[in-house]
Amino acid sequence: MTEPPRVLLADDQTLVRTGFRLILGADGIDVVTEATNGAEAVEAARRTLPDVVLMDVRMPEMDGLEATRRILAGAPDAPRVIILTTFDLDRYVYAALSAGASGFLLKDVTPEQLTAAVRTVRTGDALLAPAITRRLVRRFTRQGGDTTALHRDLASLTPRELEVLGLLARGLSNSELAARLHLAETTVKTHVARILAKLGPRDRVQAVIVAYETGLVSAGEREGAEPTAD
């Protein structure tokens, strides 16, 4: 991925789009098109095939969560989606992740955070601090909301991969996983890649959701507890 990311910017506020476009452009990131509502975003994503979509939550005609679902539904090479909002509300974050989004940003992010976020999710990484991921999934998993249609059969994972997934769900980073399991960080990355390939989630946050929804990890477990896989 040597070429700069191609971005679709969806927000109903002209000043927000202008500001973000200037910030991204200054860092060599191309905004290929813009949308003022969710319906436009869906159409633009299909037409321009961006690498990353910056998606506002609250927009007219169709909100960003529904637009995210439609963009990502049944599209294996769909763009990565970062949800943008002015509201730091857990229910928006979890709904966005369940819809398949790879990250979540408040609109008051710094220019450096914005450009780093786009580059991060473009490479396939997820954009949420481990502690935030853990808190959100524990709070909202199993509450009956819509979730992404993911392959739920953990039987395809090896014992080591189950162990890695359990620790991912507790919010451990790759370096922390390597230290806990006495492995090289490159080996941990290989395990994570195999977990994603076998289970079908787009990134590690989606894999964490699978871990909770399948019961591999329970909401009441402490961060330091050992994984329990049958």
N, C-alpha and C positions, 0 to 999 in steps of 0.2 A: 504494500500500500504506500507507494512513493508519491502518488498524486495527492494533492490537498483534498480534503473532504468536500463533497458537494451537498449543500444544505437547502432544505425547504423550510421557510420561516412562516409559521401560521399564527397570526395574532390579529385581533380586530382593532388594535390601537396603532395608528400610523406612526406615532412617535416611538413606540416600542420597536416596531419593525425597522424603522430608520436607524435608531440607535444600535440595535443588534447587528444590522447589516454593515454599518460602518466599523463596528468593533471586529466583526469576523473578517471583513475585507482587509483591515489593517494587519491582520495576522496571516493573510494569504489564503483564507477560507472563502470559497465562492458561494454566495447565495444565488442559487440557480433560478428560484422563483419564490413568490410570496402568496399567501392566502389570507383572506379576511374572515373566514369562518371554516367550520369543520368540513362542510360539503366541498368547498373549494380545495381544501387541503387533500382530501381523498382523491379528487380528480387530478390535482397537480402532482401528487405522488405517483400516480399511475402513468402520467404523461411524461414526467421528467426523470423518474427513477433516481432520486437523490440517495446519498449515503446516509444522511442523518436528517430527521425532521425535528425542528424545535416547535413544540405544540403547546399553545395556550390552553388552559382548562376551560375557561368561561368565554365562549364565543356564541354569536347568534346562529340560528338555523340548525347547527349541529355542534355539540360541545366537543372539546378536545379528546375526552375519553372515548366517546363513540367513534370519532374519526380515527383514533388510534386502533381501536378494534377492527375497523373496516380495512385500514391500510395493512395491518399485519395478518389478517385472516387468510389462511391457506396460501401464504406467499413465503416460500422458504428463503428467498433472497430479497425479502422486503427490507426497507431501510430501518435503521435504528431510530427509536423515538425518545426524545427527551421532553418531559412534560414541564411546562413553565407556569408558574402561578404566583400571585402576590400573597397567597394564603398558605401559611405553614400548617395545614390541617392533615392529620394522619389519614383520614378517610379518602382524601384526594390521592395521597401518595399510594396507598394500598390498591385503590381502584385502578390507578394508572399502571402499577406493576402487574396486577392481575390481567389487565388488558394486553400486556405484552411489552410495555415500555421498558427501556433499559436504564432510565434515570429520571431524576426529578430535580429541578432547580427553582429557587425563588428568583423573581425578576430583579432583585437588588444585588445579584451576584456581581463580582468585580469583572472587568474585561478579561483578566487572566483566568479566572475561574470558568467563564463562559467558553473561551477558546479551548481550554484544557478539557472541558466536559465533552465538547464535540469530538475532539481527537480521541478521547478515551473510549467513548461508546463506539466510534467508528471501527476501532480495532477489535471489538467484541467484548470488551470489559463492561461491567455494570457501574453505574454512577450513584452509589449510595454508600455512606460510611457504614462499616459493619455493625456498629451499635444501633444505628437507625434501622437498618434492615432487620435486625433481631427484634427490636421493639415493635416494629410495624407488623411483622409476620405473627408474632406471638399474640398481638392484640386482636388481629382481624381474621386470622385463619379459622376455618370451621364456623363462621358466622352466617353461612348460607348465601353469601353473595356470589355473583358470577365469577368464575375463575377461568384462566386460560386452559384450553383443551390440550393437556400434556400427557405423554405416555407415563402411566403411574406404576408400571411393573418394576419394582426394585430387584426382582429376582435376577435380572440381567447383570447386576453389579457384582463385582468380586467383593470379598470381605474387606479388603483394603479400600476399595472405592466407597463402600458403605461407611467406613470409618471416616474417610475424607469428607463425604457429604454431610455426615452428622456434625463434624467440626465446622464445616462451612456454615451450617444452619445456626451455629452458636456465634457467628460473626467473626471467626478467625480469618486473618489475611493469609496470603500464600506464605509469607515469611514466618508467621506464627504457626501455621500448619507444619512447615518444614521443621521448625524447632520442636514442636510437640511430638512429631512422629519420627524425628531423627532421620529426615530425608533431605536430599538436595532440593532447592526450590524449583529447579527445572523438572525434577521428578513429580513434585506436587502439581505443577502446571500440566504435566502429562495426564495425571490422574483426573484433574478437573476437566480437561478436554475430553477424556473418555467418558466421564459421567454425563457431560452435555450431549455427546454423540449418542449415547445409549438411551437416555431418557427423553431427549427431544427439546429441552428448554433452550431459549436463545442465549441466555447468559447465566452467570452464577446467582443473581438474585432470583431468577425464575427457578433455578435448581433448589434454592433455599425454600421457596414456597412449596415445591414438591415434597421436600423433606418433612415439613410440618403437616401438609395435607394427607400424606400417606401414614403419618404416625411414627415415622422413623425417629423424630424428635418431638417431644411434647412441649406445650407452652409453659409448663411449670418447671422445666428442668433448669438448673443453674448453669451458667456459662462454663464453669469448671468441671461439670459432670462429665463422666465418660460416656461416649455414644453407646446406645443400647439398640442393637439390631438383631432381630430374630433370624 
